[in-house]
């Protein structure tokens, strides 16, 4: 008995601290559209499924009940850090959608997005949902789960989380996410530059006509048409980039 709990129950609690913390921030699994009870059941189910594989990682540190609170806190910090890193990279899809919205003139079409903590452009939310579906279809979520298992080798239970390394990785991944978002939205950015240059020339040739106001519907029509053409390639590129990130030790 440790802390008044059976041995297996204590090991399960320690595993749940990290697994549950990661799932709380992982894309798809952490969506606010999923009820809290369902997310809790997912965390318990994942922990139960991984218990037979990972209980050997927990047993060596379960020697004293006094160390249990510290172990739980350490596991929570590691899980939150891992989930946040993946979440930052996944935000590249929303950033790309925001760039597209700006180029086609739909940046003011806002919708509530709980994952972003407020309102976001409609196309940004659409791209985020589509990216999540693409990641599930291509099996990227298997790599997310595999990273949880591998984390017990890199960050053993009972050790302090490497805060400096996680902070440095977060800064690096933020830059990689912005670069990925820029590459995904590149066709629409080029389109926006060309379209606005053409409008500027037209306005100089006919200054009495409100060119920008008249051509705004055309901008939306052409922009959405180009967006529909490149969307499949962009989503596939994003899912492959996410898979490469997970397979290459969390680096693109």
C-alpha positions as CSV (number, residue, x, y, z in Angstrom):
1,X,0.0,0.0,0.0
2,X,1.3,3.5,-0.9
3,X,-0.6,6.6,0.3
4,X,-3.5,4.5,1.2
5,X,-3.9,3.2,-2.3
6,X,-3.3,-0.3,-3.8
7,X,0.0,-0.6,-5.6
8,X,-1.6,-0.9,-9.1
9,X,-3.9,2.0,-8.4
10,X,-1.0,4.2,-7.5
11,X,0.9,3.2,-10.7
12,X,-2.3,3.9,-12.7
13,X,-2.6,7.3,-11.1
14,X,1.0,8.2,-12.0
15,X,0.5,7.1,-15.6
16,X,-2.8,9.0,-15.9
17,X,-1.1,12.2,-14.7
18,X,1.1,12.3,-17.8
19,X,-1.2,10.6,-20.3
20,X,-4.2,12.7,-19.3
21,X,-2.2,16.0,-19.4
22,X,-1.0,15.2,-22.9
23,X,-4.5,14.4,-24.1
24,X,-5.9,17.5,-22.5
25,X,-3.9,19.6,-25.1
26,X,-3.6,17.2,-28.1
27,X,-5.5,18.3,-31.2
28,X,-8.8,16.5,-31.8
29,X,-8.8,14.8,-28.4
30,X,-8.9,18.2,-26.5
31,X,-11.6,19.9,-28.6
32,X,-14.2,21.8,-26.5
33,X,-16.8,20.3,-28.7
34,X,-16.1,17.0,-27.0
35,X,-17.9,16.9,-23.5
36,X,-15.6,16.9,-20.5
37,X,-16.8,13.5,-19.4
38,X,-15.9,12.0,-22.7
39,X,-12.4,13.5,-22.6
40,X,-12.0,12.1,-19.1
41,X,-13.1,8.7,-20.3
42,X,-10.6,8.9,-23.2
43,X,-7.8,9.7,-20.8
44,X,-8.7,6.8,-18.5
45,X,-9.1,4.5,-21.5
46,X,-5.7,5.4,-23.0
47,X,-4.1,5.0,-19.6
48,X,-5.7,1.6,-19.1
49,X,-4.6,0.5,-22.6
50,X,-1.0,1.6,-22.0
51,X,-0.8,0.3,-18.4
52,X,0.5,-3.1,-19.3
53,X,3.2,-1.6,-21.5
54,X,4.3,1.2,-19.1
55,X,3.8,0.0,-15.6
56,X,7.4,-1.2,-15.5
57,X,8.5,2.4,-16.0
58,X,6.6,3.4,-12.8
59,X,7.4,0.6,-10.4
60,X,11.0,1.5,-9.7
61,X,10.0,5.0,-8.3
62,X,7.1,3.8,-6.1
63,X,9.2,3.3,-3.0
64,X,7.9,6.0,-0.7
65,X,4.5,7.6,-0.2
66,X,6.2,11.0,0.5
67,X,7.4,11.2,-3.1
68,X,4.0,10.6,-4.6
69,X,2.9,14.3,-4.8
70,X,6.1,15.3,-6.3
71,X,6.0,12.5,-8.9
72,X,2.4,13.5,-9.8
73,X,3.3,17.2,-10.3
74,X,6.4,16.3,-12.3
75,X,4.3,14.0,-14.6
76,X,1.7,16.7,-15.1
77,X,4.3,19.2,-16.1
78,X,5.9,16.8,-18.6
79,X,2.5,15.9,-20.1
80,X,1.4,19.6,-20.4
81,X,4.7,20.5,-22.0
82,X,4.5,17.7,-24.6
83,X,0.9,18.5,-25.4
84,X,1.6,22.2,-25.8
85,X,4.5,21.6,-28.2
86,X,2.2,19.5,-30.5
87,X,-0.5,22.1,-30.1
88,X,1.8,24.9,-31.1
89,X,2.7,23.1,-34.4
90,X,-0.9,22.3,-35.1
91,X,-1.7,26.0,-34.8
92,X,0.1,26.4,-38.2
93,X,-3.2,25.3,-39.8
94,X,-5.2,28.1,-38.2
95,X,-2.5,30.6,-39.0
96,X,-2.5,29.5,-42.6
97,X,-6.3,29.9,-42.7
98,X,-6.0,33.4,-41.2
99,X,-3.6,34.4,-43.9
100,X,-5.9,33.0,-46.6
101,X,-8.8,34.9,-45.1
102,X,-6.8,38.2,-45.2
103,X,-5.9,37.7,-48.9
104,X,-9.4,36.9,-50.1
105,X,-11.1,39.6,-48.1
106,X,-12.9,37.5,-45.5
107,X,-10.8,38.4,-42.4
108,X,-13.9,40.1,-40.9
109,X,-16.0,36.9,-41.2
110,X,-15.5,35.7,-37.7
111,X,-16.7,32.7,-35.8
112,X,-16.2,31.6,-32.2
113,X,-13.3,29.3,-31.8
114,X,-12.8,27.9,-28.3
115,X,-9.4,26.3,-29.2
116,X,-8.1,29.8,-30.0
117,X,-9.6,31.4,-26.9
118,X,-12.0,33.7,-28.8
119,X,-13.1,34.5,-32.3
120,X,-11.1,33.6,-35.4
121,X,-11.7,33.9,-39.1
122,X,-14.1,31.5,-40.6
123,X,-11.6,30.0,-43.0
124,X,-9.1,29.6,-40.2
125,X,-11.6,27.5,-38.3
126,X,-12.4,25.5,-41.4
127,X,-8.8,24.8,-42.1
128,X,-8.2,23.7,-38.5
129,X,-11.0,21.2,-38.6
130,X,-10.0,19.9,-42.1
131,X,-6.4,19.5,-40.9
132,X,-7.6,17.5,-37.9
133,X,-9.6,15.2,-40.2
134,X,-6.6,14.8,-42.5
135,X,-4.3,13.9,-39.6
136,X,-6.8,11.3,-38.4
137,X,-7.2,9.9,-42.0
138,X,-3.4,9.6,-42.5
139,X,-2.8,8.0,-39.1
140,X,-0.8,10.9,-37.6
141,X,-2.7,10.5,-34.3
142,X,-0.9,7.1,-33.9
143,X,2.4,9.0,-33.8
144,X,1.0,11.3,-31.1
145,X,0.2,8.2,-29.0
146,X,3.5,6.6,-29.8
147,X,5.3,9.8,-28.6
148,X,3.6,9.4,-25.2
149,X,5.0,5.8,-24.9
150,X,8.5,6.9,-26.0
151,X,8.4,9.9,-23.6
152,X,8.8,7.5,-20.7
153,X,12.2,6.5,-22.1
154,X,13.3,10.1,-22.7
155,X,11.8,11.5,-19.5
156,X,11.8,8.8,-16.9
157,X,9.2,8.9,-14.1
158,X,10.4,10.6,-11.0
159,X,12.8,13.0,-12.7
160,X,12.4,16.7,-12.9
161,X,11.1,17.9,-16.3
162,X,13.9,19.7,-18.3
163,X,12.2,23.2,-18.3
164,X,15.0,24.9,-20.2
165,X,14.9,22.3,-23.0
166,X,11.1,22.5,-23.3
167,X,11.3,26.3,-23.4
168,X,13.9,26.2,-26.2
169,X,11.9,23.6,-28.1
170,X,8.7,25.7,-27.8
171,X,10.5,28.8,-29.3
172,X,11.9,26.6,-32.1
173,X,8.5,25.0,-32.8
174,X,6.8,28.4,-32.9
175,X,9.1,29.5,-35.6
176,X,8.6,26.2,-37.5
177,X,4.9,26.6,-37.2
178,X,4.9,30.1,-38.6
179,X,7.2,29.0,-41.5
180,X,4.8,26.0,-42.2
181,X,1.8,28.3,-42.2
182,X,3.5,30.7,-44.6
183,X,4.3,27.8,-47.0
184,X,0.7,26.5,-46.8
185,X,-0.8,29.9,-47.6
186,X,1.9,30.8,-50.2
187,X,-0.4,30.4,-53.3
188,X,-3.0,32.7,-51.8
189,X,-0.4,35.2,-50.7
190,X,1.0,35.4,-54.3
191,X,-2.5,35.7,-55.6
192,X,-3.3,38.5,-53.1
193,X,-0.1,40.4,-54.2
194,X,-0.9,40.1,-57.9
195,X,-4.6,41.0,-57.5
196,X,-3.9,44.0,-55.4
197,X,-1.2,45.3,-57.7
198,X,-3.6,44.9,-60.6
199,X,-6.3,46.9,-58.6
200,X,-3.8,49.6,-57.8
201,X,-2.9,50.0,-61.5
202,X,-6.6,50.1,-62.4
203,X,-7.2,52.7,-59.7
204,X,-4.5,54.8,-61.2
205,X,-5.9,54.5,-64.7
206,X,-9.5,55.3,-63.5
207,X,-9.2,57.3,-60.3
208,X,-12.9,58.4,-60.4
209,X,-14.1,54.8,-60.1
210,X,-14.1,53.0,-56.7
211,X,-12.2,50.0,-58.0
212,X,-11.5,48.3,-54.7
213,X,-15.2,48.4,-53.7
214,X,-16.4,47.1,-57.1
215,X,-13.9,44.3,-57.4
216,X,-14.3,42.9,-53.9
217,X,-16.8,40.2,-54.9
218,X,-14.4,39.2,-57.7
219,X,-11.6,39.0,-55.2
220,X,-13.7,36.7,-52.9
221,X,-14.8,34.5,-55.9
222,X,-11.3,34.1,-57.4
223,X,-9.7,33.7,-53.9
224,X,-12.1,30.9,-52.8
225,X,-11.7,29.2,-56.2
226,X,-7.9,29.1,-55.8
227,X,-8.3,28.1,-52.2
228,X,-10.5,25.1,-53.2
229,X,-7.9,24.0,-55.8
230,X,-4.9,24.1,-53.4
231,X,-6.7,22.9,-50.2
232,X,-6.1,19.2,-50.7
233,X,-2.4,19.7,-51.4
234,X,-2.0,22.0,-48.4
235,X,-3.7,19.7,-46.0
236,X,-1.7,16.7,-47.2
237,X,1.5,18.8,-46.8
238,X,0.5,19.8,-43.3
239,X,-0.2,16.2,-42.3
240,X,3.1,15.0,-43.7
241,X,4.9,17.8,-41.9
242,X,3.3,16.8,-38.7
243,X,4.2,13.2,-39.2
244,X,7.8,14.2,-40.1
245,X,8.0,16.3,-36.9
246,X,6.9,13.4,-34.7
247,X,9.2,10.8,-36.5
248,X,12.3,13.0,-36.5
249,X,12.4,13.6,-32.8
250,X,10.1,16.7,-32.8
251,X,11.9,18.6,-35.4
252,X,11.0,19.5,-39.0
